[in-house]
Amino acid sequence: VQLQASGGGLVQPGGSLRLSCVASRTIHSSLVMGWYRQAPGKQREFVASIRSGRDPNYVDSVQGRFTISRDNAKNTLYLQMNSLKPDDTAVYYCKLKYGSEEFWGQGTQVTVSS
């Protein structure tokens, strides 16, 4: 499976962006998909995840500001990011977990700056 992330860019504090991650083939909704991010000089960290039948999970720092969703018909994962802060600046990666395997997208840069 190949994952293609897009939607990053430069935005002012308080602004919004929506990231997309398109999978190269159909992904069953029971599989966990998620978003991670890596800021300069820091380790990659979990941001949000989603699977059918369960509430989405979020890291505390984005709770209430970010919303993860997926469109199974389009094989696409989304991350709606509102009220962005400079601390949200990072490369954002999407991930699919399939059994013991993990598939990663190539990353999309999000920069929050005035």
N, CA, C and O atoms as a Tinker XYZ file with bonds, in Angstrom:
   456  protein
     1  N      0.846000   -1.191000    0.000000    73     2
     2  CA     0.000000    0.000000    0.000000    64     1     3
     3  C      0.883000    1.243000    0.000000    63     2     4     5
     4  O      1.842000    1.342000    0.766000    81     3
     5  N      0.544000    2.180000   -0.866000    73     3     6
     6  CA     1.241000    3.468000   -0.861000    64     5     7
     7  C      0.292000    4.550000   -0.368000    63     6     8     9
     8  O     -0.892000    4.565000   -0.704000    81     7
     9  N      0.839000    5.454000    0.437000    73     7    10
    10  CA     0.059000    6.550000    0.991000    64     9    11
    11  C      0.640000    7.865000    0.501000    63    10    12    13
    12  O      1.853000    8.073000    0.552000    81    11
    13  N     -0.221000    8.747000    0.030000    73    11    14
    14  CA     0.216000   10.040000   -0.493000    64    13    15
    15  C     -0.440000   11.147000    0.322000    63    14    16    17
    16  O     -1.650000   11.357000    0.248000    81    15
    17  N      0.378000   11.853000    1.101000    73    15    18
    18  CA    -0.134000   12.945000    1.932000    64    17    19
    19  C      0.012000   14.278000    1.211000    63    18    20    21
    20  O      0.947000   14.486000    0.438000    81    19
    21  N     -0.923000   15.166000    1.478000    73    19    22
    22  CA    -0.888000   16.499000    0.871000    64    21    23
    23  C     -1.689000   17.459000    1.737000    63    22    24    25
    24  O     -2.350000   17.052000    2.692000    81    23
    25  N     -1.620000   18.749000    1.387000    73    23    26
    26  CA    -2.434000   19.747000    2.065000    64    25    27
    27  C     -1.682000   20.659000    3.002000    63    26    28    29
    28  O     -2.260000   21.603000    3.540000    81    27
    29  N     -0.406000   20.399000    3.210000    73    27    30
    30  CA     0.368000   21.247000    4.085000    64    29    31
    31  C      0.617000   22.617000    3.464000    63    30    32    33
    32  O      0.297000   22.867000    2.302000    81    31
    33  N      1.199000   23.494000    4.278000    73    31    34
    34  CA     1.509000   24.824000    3.776000    64    33    35
    35  C      1.857000   25.768000    4.903000    63    34    36    37
    36  O      2.063000   25.359000    6.046000    81    35
    37  N      1.917000   27.035000    4.558000    73    35    38
    38  CA     2.214000   28.093000    5.519000    64    37    39
    39  C      0.903000   28.768000    5.901000    63    38    40    41
    40  O      0.130000   29.176000    5.034000    81    39
    41  N      0.657000   28.882000    7.202000    73    39    42
    42  CA    -0.578000   29.492000    7.680000    64    41    43
    43  C     -0.266000   30.337000    8.903000    63    42    44    45
    44  O      0.656000   30.030000    9.659000    81    43
    45  N     -1.026000   31.391000    9.094000    73    43    46
    46  CA    -0.837000   32.243000   10.256000    64    45    47
    47  C     -1.437000   31.599000   11.503000    63    46    48    49
    48  O     -2.349000   30.778000   11.396000    81    47
    49  N     -0.944000   31.956000   12.666000    73    47    50
    50  CA    -1.554000   31.440000   13.904000    64    49    51
    51  C     -3.044000   31.738000   13.930000    63    50    52    53
    52  O     -3.486000   32.830000   13.572000    81    51
    53  N     -3.807000   30.740000   14.363000    73    51    54
    54  CA    -5.254000   30.856000   14.359000    64    53    55
    55  C     -5.915000   30.376000   13.096000    63    54    56    57
    56  O     -7.138000   30.256000   13.037000    81    55
    57  N     -5.118000   30.100000   12.080000    73    55    58
    58  CA    -5.655000   29.656000   10.802000    64    57    59
    59  C     -5.969000   28.172000   10.773000    63    58    60    61
    60  O     -5.849000   27.469000   11.776000    81    59
    61  N     -6.376000   27.716000    9.592000    73    59    62
    62  CA    -6.790000   26.320000    9.420000    64    61    63
    63  C     -6.143000   25.714000    8.182000    63    62    64    65
    64  O     -5.814000   26.410000    7.222000    81    63
    65  N     -5.974000   24.409000    8.234000    73    63    66
    66  CA    -5.537000   23.617000    7.089000    64    65    67
    67  C     -6.234000   22.277000    7.150000    63    66    68    69
    68  O     -6.612000   21.811000    8.225000    81    67
    69  N     -6.405000   21.654000    5.986000    73    67    70
    70  CA    -6.901000   20.288000    5.962000    64    69    71
    71  C     -5.907000   19.416000    5.204000    63    70    72    73
    72  O     -5.619000   19.646000    4.029000    81    71
    73  N     -5.398000   18.422000    5.898000    73    71    74
    74  CA    -4.484000   17.462000    5.288000    64    73    75
    75  C     -5.274000   16.284000    4.734000    63    74    76    77
    76  O     -6.312000   15.895000    5.269000    81    75
    77  N     -4.754000   15.732000    3.648000    73    75    78
    78  CA    -5.346000   14.541000    3.039000    64    77    79
    79  C     -4.282000   13.472000    2.868000    63    78    80    81
    80  O     -3.100000   13.770000    2.694000    81    79
    81  N     -4.714000   12.247000    2.920000    73    79    82
    82  CA    -3.813000   11.104000    2.714000    64    81    83
    83  C     -4.571000   10.079000    1.892000    63    82    84    85
    84  O     -5.523000    9.465000    2.374000    81    83
    85  N     -4.147000    9.896000    0.656000    73    83    86
    86  CA    -4.824000    8.986000   -0.254000    64    85    87
    87  C     -4.071000    7.666000   -0.319000    63    86    88    89
    88  O     -2.858000    7.637000   -0.525000    81    87
    89  N     -4.801000    6.584000   -0.142000    73    87    90
    90  CA    -4.213000    5.248000   -0.230000    64    89    91
    91  C     -4.335000    4.711000   -1.645000    63    90    92    93
    92  O     -5.278000    5.027000   -2.370000    81    91
    93  N     -3.359000    3.890000   -2.021000    73    91    94
    94  CA    -3.316000    3.380000   -3.392000    64    93    95
    95  C     -4.333000    2.280000   -3.648000    63    94    96    97
    96  O     -4.563000    1.891000   -4.793000    81    95
    97  N     -4.944000    1.777000   -2.570000    73    95    98
    98  CA    -5.995000    0.788000   -2.753000    64    97    99
    99  C     -6.982000    0.876000   -1.594000    63    98   100   101
   100  O     -6.760000    1.608000   -0.629000    81    99
   101  N     -8.055000    0.131000   -1.699000    73    99   102
   102  CA    -9.101000    0.173000   -0.681000    64   101   103
   103  C     -8.554000   -0.272000    0.666000    63   102   104   105
   104  O     -7.869000   -1.288000    0.777000    81   103
   105  N     -8.876000    0.514000    1.680000    73   103   106
   106  CA    -8.465000    0.202000    3.049000    64   105   107
   107  C     -9.720000   -0.098000    3.860000    63   106   108   109
   108  O    -10.621000    0.736000    3.951000    81   107
   109  N     -9.774000   -1.271000    4.441000    73   107   110
   110  CA   -10.953000   -1.623000    5.234000    64   109   111
   111  C    -11.071000   -0.679000    6.423000    63   110   112   113
   112  O    -10.076000   -0.327000    7.057000    81   111
   113  N    -12.292000   -0.279000    6.712000    73   111   114
   114  CA   -12.504000    0.712000    7.767000    64   113   115
   115  C    -12.112000    0.205000    9.150000    63   114   116   117
   116  O    -11.947000    1.000000   10.076000    81   115
   117  N    -11.963000   -1.101000    9.299000    73   115   118
   118  CA   -11.577000   -1.648000   10.608000    64   117   119
   119  C    -10.092000   -1.452000   10.901000    63   118   120   121
   120  O     -9.656000   -1.606000   12.041000    81   119
   121  N     -9.327000   -1.116000    9.883000    73   119   122
   122  CA    -7.890000   -0.897000   10.073000    64   121   123
   123  C     -7.644000    0.503000   10.627000    63   122   124   125
   124  O     -8.319000    1.467000   10.265000    81   123
   125  N     -6.669000    0.581000   11.503000    73   123   126
   126  CA    -6.352000    1.858000   12.127000    64   125   127
   127  C     -5.524000    2.712000   11.172000    63   126   128   129
   128  O     -4.522000    2.262000   10.616000    81   127
   129  N     -5.961000    3.939000   11.000000    73   127   130
   130  CA    -5.158000    4.922000   10.266000    64   129   131
   131  C     -4.946000    6.122000   11.182000    63   130   132   133
   132  O     -5.781000    6.430000   12.032000    81   131
   133  N     -3.825000    6.785000   10.993000    73   131   134
   134  CA    -3.532000    7.884000   11.881000    64   133   135
   135  C     -2.614000    8.920000   11.281000    63   134   136   137
   136  O     -2.078000    8.757000   10.185000    81   135
   137  N     -2.451000    9.974000   12.022000    73   135   138
   138  CA    -1.537000   11.063000   11.676000    64   137   139
   139  C     -0.494000   11.199000   12.779000    63   138   140   141
   140  O     -0.797000   11.088000   13.967000    81   139
   141  N      0.734000   11.440000   12.354000    73   139   142
   142  CA     1.850000   11.703000   13.242000    64   141   143
   143  C      2.535000   12.964000   12.744000    63   142   144   145
   144  O      2.311000   13.397000   11.614000    81   143
   145  N      3.367000   13.547000   13.590000    73   143   146
   146  CA     4.114000   14.723000   13.163000    64   145   147
   147  C      5.501000   14.720000   13.788000    63   146   148   149
   148  O      5.736000   14.137000   14.847000    81   147
   149  N      6.411000   15.394000   13.093000    73   147   150
   150  CA     7.773000   15.501000   13.581000    64   149   151
   151  C      8.261000   16.923000   13.381000    63   150   152   153
   152  O      8.398000   17.405000   12.257000    81   151
   153  N      8.517000   17.580000   14.500000    73   151   154
   154  CA     9.041000   18.942000   14.470000    64   153   155
   155  C     10.572000   18.875000   14.409000    63   154   156   157
   156  O     11.160000   17.863000   14.791000    81   155
   157  N     11.216000   19.936000   13.937000    73   155   158
   158  CA    12.680000   19.939000   13.851000    64   157   159
   159  C     13.322000   19.640000   15.210000    63   158   160   161
   160  O     12.980000   20.258000   16.218000    81   159
   161  N     14.246000   18.696000   15.222000    73   159   162
   162  CA    14.969000   18.363000   16.437000    64   161   163
   163  C     14.188000   17.537000   17.437000    63   162   164   165
   164  O     14.664000   17.292000   18.545000    81   163
   165  N     12.987000   17.101000   17.057000    73   163   166
   166  CA    12.159000   16.321000   17.973000    64   165   167
   167  C     11.811000   14.966000   17.367000    63   166   168   169
   168  O     11.934000   14.754000   16.161000    81   167
   169  N     11.377000   14.064000   18.227000    73   167   170
   170  CA    10.954000   12.759000   17.756000    64   169   171
   171  C      9.558000   12.846000   17.143000    63   170   172   173
   172  O      8.776000   13.744000   17.456000    81   171
   173  N      9.273000   11.907000   16.278000    73   171   174
   174  CA     7.948000   11.836000   15.691000    64   173   175
   175  C      6.946000   11.503000   16.794000    63   174   176   177
   176  O      7.196000   10.643000   17.638000    81   175
   177  N      5.812000   12.194000   16.774000    73   175   178
   178  CA     4.813000   11.975000   17.806000    64   177   179
   179  C      3.442000   11.700000   17.198000    63   178   180   181
   180  O      3.124000   12.151000   16.097000    81   179
   181  N      2.653000   10.956000   17.938000    73   179   182
   182  CA     1.290000   10.648000   17.566000    64   181   183
   183  C      0.437000   11.921000   17.634000    63   182   184   185
   184  O      0.590000   12.740000   18.541000    81   183
   185  N     -0.466000   12.070000   16.653000    73   183   186
   186  CA    -1.394000   13.196000   16.647000    64   185   187
   187  C     -2.834000   12.701000   16.802000    63   186   188   189
   188  O     -3.554000   13.155000   17.692000    81   187
   189  N     -3.252000   11.775000   15.942000    73   187   190
   190  CA    -4.646000   11.320000   15.966000    64   189   191
   191  C     -4.751000    9.997000   15.223000    63   190   192   193
   192  O     -3.939000    9.697000   14.348000    81   191
   193  N     -5.764000    9.208000   15.583000    73   191   194
   194  CA    -6.013000    7.952000   14.883000    64   193   195
   195  C     -7.507000    7.687000   14.824000    63   194   196   197
   196  O     -8.297000    8.254000   15.578000    81   195
   197  N     -7.868000    6.791000   13.885000    73   195   198
   198  CA    -9.278000    6.503000   13.681000    64   197   199
   199  C     -9.431000    5.071000   13.179000    63   198   200   201
   200  O     -8.602000    4.567000   12.422000    81   199
   201  N    -10.509000    4.433000   13.619000    73   199   202
   202  CA   -10.930000    3.153000   13.075000    64   201   203
   203  C    -12.432000    3.047000   13.309000    63   202   204   205
   204  O    -12.976000    3.678000   14.215000    81   203
   205  N    -13.086000    2.251000   12.491000    73   203   206
   206  CA   -14.540000    2.148000   12.596000    64   205   207
   207  C    -14.941000    1.530000   13.929000    63   206   208   209
   208  O    -14.251000    0.656000   14.455000    81   207
   209  N    -16.049000    1.988000   14.459000    73   207   210
   210  CA   -16.602000    1.423000   15.684000    64   209   211
   211  C    -16.008000    1.969000   16.967000    63   210   212   213
   212  O    -16.418000    1.587000   18.063000    81   211
   213  N    -15.032000    2.873000   16.826000    73   211   214
   214  CA   -14.412000    3.442000   18.023000    64   213   215
   215  C    -14.275000    4.948000   17.867000    63   214   216   217
   216  O    -14.169000    5.461000   16.752000    81   215
   217  N    -14.278000    5.649000   18.988000    73   215   218
   218  CA   -14.043000    7.080000   18.954000    64   217   219
   219  C    -12.615000    7.359000   18.502000    63   218   220   221
   220  O    -11.701000    6.604000   18.831000    81   219
   221  N    -12.421000    8.433000   17.755000    73   219   222
   222  CA   -11.058000    8.801000   17.380000    64   221   223
   223  C    -10.224000    9.127000   18.615000    63   222   224   225
   224  O    -10.752000    9.523000   19.654000    81   223
   225  N     -8.927000    8.954000   18.480000    73   223   226
   226  CA    -7.998000    9.309000   19.550000    64   225   227
   227  C     -7.164000   10.520000   19.132000    63   226   228   229
   228  O     -6.792000   10.665000   17.967000    81   227
   229  N     -6.882000   11.371000   20.095000    73   227   230
   230  CA    -6.085000   12.568000   19.835000    64   229   231
   231  C     -5.055000   12.758000   20.940000    63   230   232   233
   232  O     -5.294000   12.405000   22.095000    81   231
   233  N     -3.923000   13.311000   20.578000    73   231   234
   234  CA    -2.985000   13.756000   21.593000    64   233   235
   235  C     -3.597000   14.971000   22.276000    63   234   236   237
   236  O     -4.313000   15.746000   21.643000    81   235
   237  N     -3.323000   15.136000   23.544000    73   235   238
   238  CA    -3.978000   16.196000   24.325000    64   237   239
   239  C     -3.787000   17.583000   23.710000    63   238   240   241
   240  O     -4.686000   18.422000   23.773000    81   239
   241  N     -2.644000   17.818000   23.132000    73   239   242
   242  CA    -2.324000   19.160000   22.646000    64   241   243
   243  C     -3.162000   19.594000   21.443000    63   242   244   245
   244  O     -3.197000   20.782000   21.123000    81   243
   245  N     -3.839000   18.657000   20.770000    73   243   246
   246  CA    -4.662000   19.028000   19.614000    64   245   247
   247  C     -6.146000   18.776000   19.870000    63   246   248   249
   248  O     -6.986000   19.124000   19.041000    81   247
   249  N     -6.465000   18.183000   20.998000    73   247   250
   250  CA    -7.864000   17.888000   21.322000    64   249   251
   251  C     -8.699000   19.160000   21.236000    63   250   252   253
   252  O     -8.339000   20.194000   21.799000    81   251
   253  N     -9.824000   19.067000   20.520000    73   251   254
   254  CA   -10.705000   20.223000   20.380000    64   253   255
   255  C    -10.343000   21.147000   19.234000    63   254   256   257
   256  O    -11.132000   22.020000   18.872000    81   255
   257  N     -9.168000   20.971000   18.659000    73   255   258
   258  CA    -8.745000   21.811000   17.536000    64   257   259
   259  C     -8.635000   21.015000   16.232000    63   258   260   261
   260  O     -8.921000   21.541000   15.156000    81   259
   261  N     -8.229000   19.775000   16.326000    73   259   262
   262  CA    -8.046000   18.915000   15.155000    64   261   263
   263  C     -9.155000   17.875000   15.102000    63   262   264   265
   264  O     -9.653000   17.419000   16.132000    81   263
   265  N     -9.530000   17.511000   13.880000    73   263   266
   266  CA   -10.519000   16.456000   13.679000    64   265   267
   267  C    -10.026000   15.494000   12.604000    63   266   268   269
   268  O     -9.724000   15.896000   11.481000    81   267
   269  N     -9.952000   14.226000   12.968000    73   267   270
   270  CA    -9.555000   13.198000   12.007000    64   269   271
   271  C    -10.807000   12.546000   11.435000    63   270   272   273
   272  O    -11.789000   12.329000   12.145000    81   271
   273  N    -10.760000   12.240000   10.150000    73   271   274
   274  CA   -11.895000   11.576000    9.522000    64   273   275
   275  C    -11.382000   10.782000    8.327000    63   274   276   277
   276  O    -10.228000   10.925000    7.922000    81   275
   277  N    -12.251000    9.945000    7.767000    73   275   278
   278  CA   -11.848000    9.171000    6.593000    64   277   279
   279  C    -13.050000    8.996000    5.685000    63   278   280   281
   280  O    -14.192000    8.913000    6.136000    81   279
   281  N    -12.765000    8.943000    4.404000    73   279   282
   282  CA   -13.781000    8.683000    3.391000    64   281   283
   283  C    -13.385000    7.369000    2.730000    63   282   284   285
   284  O    -12.514000    7.342000    1.860000    81   283
   285  N    -14.023000    6.289000    3.142000    73   283   286
   286  CA   -13.630000    4.971000    2.645000    64   285   287
   287  C    -13.875000    4.824000    1.146000    63   286   288   289
   288  O    -13.154000    4.093000    0.468000    81   287
   289  N    -14.875000    5.507000    0.634000    73   287   290
   290  CA   -15.164000    5.418000   -0.800000    64   289   291
   291  C    -14.041000    6.028000   -1.632000    63   290   292   293
   292  O    -13.818000    5.637000   -2.778000    81   291
   293  N    -13.336000    6.996000   -1.038000    73   291   294
   294  CA   -12.234000    7.663000   -1.740000    64   293   295
   295  C    -10.869000    7.195000   -1.258000    63   294   296   297
   296  O     -9.840000    7.711000   -1.696000    81   295
   297  N    -10.859000    6.207000   -0.348000    73   295   298
   298  CA    -9.592000    5.696000    0.211000    64   297   299
   299  C     -8.751000    6.832000    0.781000    63   298   300   301
   300  O     -7.530000    6.847000    0.625000    81   299
   301  N     -9.400000    7.774000    1.436000    73   299   302
   302  CA    -8.723000    8.986000    1.881000    64   301   303
   303  C     -8.932000    9.239000    3.363000    63   302   304   305
   304  O    -10.034000    9.108000    3.895000    81   303
   305  N     -7.847000    9.602000    4.001000    73   303   306
   306  CA    -7.820000   10.004000    5.403000    64   305   307
   307  C     -7.620000   11.515000    5.450000    63   306   308   309
   308  O     -6.861000   12.069000    4.654000    81   307
   309  N     -8.298000   12.179000    6.382000    73   307   310
   310  CA    -8.192000   13.628000    6.511000    64   309   311
   311  C     -7.782000   14.028000    7.915000    63   310   312   313
   312  O     -7.977000   13.285000    8.877000    81   311
   313  N     -7.210000   15.218000    8.010000    73   311   314
   314  CA    -6.971000   15.847000    9.297000    64   313   315
   315  C     -7.318000   17.320000    9.141000    63   314   316   317
   316  O     -6.581000   18.081000    8.513000    81   315
   317  N     -8.445000   17.711000    9.717000    73   315   318
   318  CA    -8.839000   19.108000    9.735000    64   317   319
   319  C     -8.188000   19.766000   10.939000    63   318   320   321
   320  O     -8.402000   19.349000   12.078000    81   319
   321  N     -7.395000   20.791000   10.682000    73   319   322
   322  CA    -6.648000   21.459000   11.743000    64   321   323
   323  C     -7.120000   22.904000   11.844000    63   322   324   325
   324  O     -6.965000   23.686000   10.906000    81   323
   325  N     -7.690000   23.245000   12.976000    73   323   326
   326  CA    -8.171000   24.601000   13.230000    64   325   327
   327  C     -7.389000   25.226000   14.382000    63   326   328   329
   328  O     -6.698000   24.537000   15.133000    81   327
   329  N     -7.514000   26.537000   14.501000    73   327   330
   330  CA    -6.843000   27.267000   15.589000    64   329   331
   331  C     -5.371000   26.874000   15.688000    63   330   332   333
   332  O     -4.866000   26.587000   16.773000    81   331
   333  N     -4.709000   26.865000   14.570000    73   331   334
   334  CA    -3.314000   26.416000   14.536000    64   333   335
   335  C     -2.408000   27.330000   15.331000    63   334   336   337
   336  O     -2.607000   28.543000   15.391000    81   335
   337  N     -1.398000   26.712000   15.944000    73   335   338
   338  CA    -0.426000   27.409000   16.770000    64   337   339
   339  C      0.968000   27.186000   16.198000    63   338   340   341
   340  O      1.192000   26.224000   15.463000    81   339
   341  N      1.903000   28.069000   16.531000    73   339   342
   342  CA     3.280000   27.850000   16.063000    64   341   343
   343  C      3.835000   26.484000   16.490000    63   342   344   345
   344  O      4.636000   25.891000   15.767000    81   343
   345  N      3.419000   25.987000   17.646000    73   343   346
   346  CA     3.885000   24.671000   18.106000    64   345   347
   347  C      3.383000   23.519000   17.244000    63   346   348   349
   348  O      3.870000   22.395000   17.367000    81   347
   349  N      2.412000   23.789000   16.372000    73   347   350
   350  CA     1.932000   22.746000   15.459000    64   349   351
   351  C      2.831000   22.606000   14.233000    63   350   352   353
   352  O      2.628000   21.708000   13.416000    81   351
   353  N      3.810000   23.475000   14.102000    73   351   354
   354  CA     4.727000   23.407000   12.967000    64   353   355
   355  C      5.505000   22.086000   12.983000    63   354   356   357
   356  O      6.175000   21.758000   13.962000    81   355
   357  N      5.404000   21.348000   11.893000    73   355   358
   358  CA     6.035000   20.035000   11.806000    64   357   359
   359  C      5.783000   19.456000   10.418000    63   358   360   361
   360  O      4.999000   19.987000    9.633000    81   359
   361  N      6.465000   18.364000   10.144000    73   359   362
   362  CA     6.111000   17.538000    8.995000    64   361   363
   363  C      5.076000   16.525000    9.483000    63   362   364   365
   364  O      5.302000   15.826000   10.471000    81   363
   365  N      3.961000   16.450000    8.801000    73   363   366
   366  CA     2.875000   15.558000    9.185000    64   365   367
   367  C      2.868000   14.328000    8.283000    63   366   368   369
   368  O      2.957000   14.429000    7.059000    81   367
   369  N      2.760000   13.161000    8.924000    73   367   370
   370  CA     2.787000   11.884000    8.216000    64   369   371
   371  C      1.494000   11.118000    8.501000    63   370   372   373
   372  O      0.983000   11.146000    9.621000    81   371
   373  N      0.977000   10.442000    7.494000    73   371   374
   374  CA    -0.132000    9.529000    7.725000    64   373   375
   375  C      0.413000    8.106000    7.808000    63   374   376   377
   376  O      1.449000    7.778000    7.230000    81   375
   377  N     -0.311000    7.285000    8.538000    73   375   378
   378  CA     0.121000    5.914000    8.752000    64   377   379
   379  C     -1.061000    4.961000    8.719000    63   378   380   381
   380  O     -2.149000    5.266000    9.208000    81   379
   381  N     -0.818000    3.806000    8.130000    73   379   382
   382  CA    -1.786000    2.703000    8.126000    64   381   383
   383  C     -1.154000    1.536000    8.859000    63   382   384   385
   384  O     -0.021000    1.147000    8.575000    81   383
   385  N     -1.894000    0.985000    9.798000    73   383   386
   386  CA    -1.428000   -0.197000   10.500000    64   385   387
   387  C     -2.197000   -1.403000    9.986000    63   386   388   389
   388  O     -3.424000   -1.455000   10.075000    81   387
   389  N     -1.460000   -2.378000    9.442000    73   387   390
   390  CA    -2.077000   -3.575000    8.875000    64   389   391
   391  C     -1.411000   -4.783000    9.506000    63   390   392   393
   392  O     -0.349000   -5.223000    9.066000    81   391
   393  N     -2.052000   -5.320000   10.550000    73   391   394
   394  CA    -1.441000   -6.420000   11.294000    64   393   395
   395  C     -0.165000   -5.932000   11.951000    63   394   396   397
   396  O     -0.175000   -4.968000   12.717000    81   395
   397  N      0.928000   -6.603000   11.647000    73   395   398
   398  CA     2.212000   -6.209000   12.223000    64   397   399
   399  C      2.958000   -5.218000   11.333000    63   398   400   401
   400  O      4.048000   -4.764000   11.680000    81   399
   401  N      2.373000   -4.887000   10.196000    73   399   402
   402  CA     3.035000   -3.977000    9.262000    64   401   403
   403  C      2.516000   -2.555000    9.423000    63   402   404   405
   404  O      1.367000   -2.323000    9.800000    81   403
   405  N      3.399000   -1.621000    9.125000    73   403   406
   406  CA     3.030000   -0.213000    9.131000    64   405   407
   407  C      3.426000    0.408000    7.798000    63   406   408   409
   408  O      4.517000    0.168000    7.281000    81   407
   409  N      2.527000    1.202000    7.259000    73   407   410
   410  CA     2.778000    1.899000    6.010000    64   409   411
   411  C      2.689000    3.404000    6.278000    63   410   412   413
   412  O      1.755000    3.884000    6.920000    81   411
   413  N      3.696000    4.140000    5.765000    73   411   414
   414  CA     3.774000    5.574000    6.020000    64   413   415
   415  C      3.690000    6.351000    4.715000    63   414   416   417
   416  O      4.197000    5.920000    3.679000    81   415
   417  N      3.033000    7.511000    4.790000    73   415   418
   418  CA     3.081000    8.449000    3.696000    64   417   419
   419  C      4.395000    9.219000    3.735000    63   418   420   421
   420  O      5.194000    9.052000    4.656000    81   419
   421  N      4.609000   10.051000    2.743000    73   419   422
   422  CA     5.897000   10.722000    2.603000    64   421   423
   423  C      6.001000   11.986000    3.438000    63   422   424   425
   424  O      7.094000   12.542000    3.547000    81   423
   425  N      4.927000   12.463000    4.026000    73   423   426
   426  CA     4.976000   13.651000    4.858000    64   425   427
   427  C      4.608000   14.911000    4.101000    63   426   428   429
   428  O      4.876000   15.041000    2.907000    81   427
   429  N      3.985000   15.841000    4.820000    73   427   430
   430  CA     3.646000   17.135000    4.250000    64   429   431
   431  C      3.936000   18.197000    5.306000    63   430   432   433
   432  O      3.555000   18.050000    6.467000    81   431
   433  N      4.612000   19.263000    4.896000    73   431   434
   434  CA     5.088000   20.283000    5.828000    64   433   435
   435  C      3.968000   21.248000    6.195000    63   434   436   437
   436  O      3.273000   21.784000    5.331000    81   435
   437  N      3.816000   21.453000    7.488000    73   435   438
   438  CA     2.892000   22.463000    8.005000    64   437   439
   439  C      3.715000   23.478000    8.786000    63   438   440   441
   440  O      4.437000   23.119000    9.716000    81   439
   441  N      3.602000   24.734000    8.407000    73   439   442
   442  CA     4.321000   25.804000    9.082000    64   441   443
   443  C      3.317000   26.851000    9.541000    63   442   444   445
   444  O      2.564000   27.409000    8.743000    81   443
   445  N      3.324000   27.102000   10.840000    73   443   446
   446  CA     2.421000   28.092000   11.425000    64   445   447
   447  C      3.268000   29.264000   11.901000    63   446   448   449
   448  O      4.031000   29.154000   12.861000    81   447
   449  N      3.117000   30.375000   11.215000    73   447   450
   450  CA     3.968000   31.525000   11.512000    64   449   451
   451  C      3.310000   32.793000   11.003000    63   450   452   453
   452  O      2.603000   32.787000    9.995000    81   451
   453  N      3.557000   33.879000   11.719000    73   451   454
   454  CA     3.058000   35.174000   11.264000    64   453   455
   455  C      4.121000   35.880000   10.429000    63   454   456
   456  O      3.893000   36.991000    9.950000    81   455
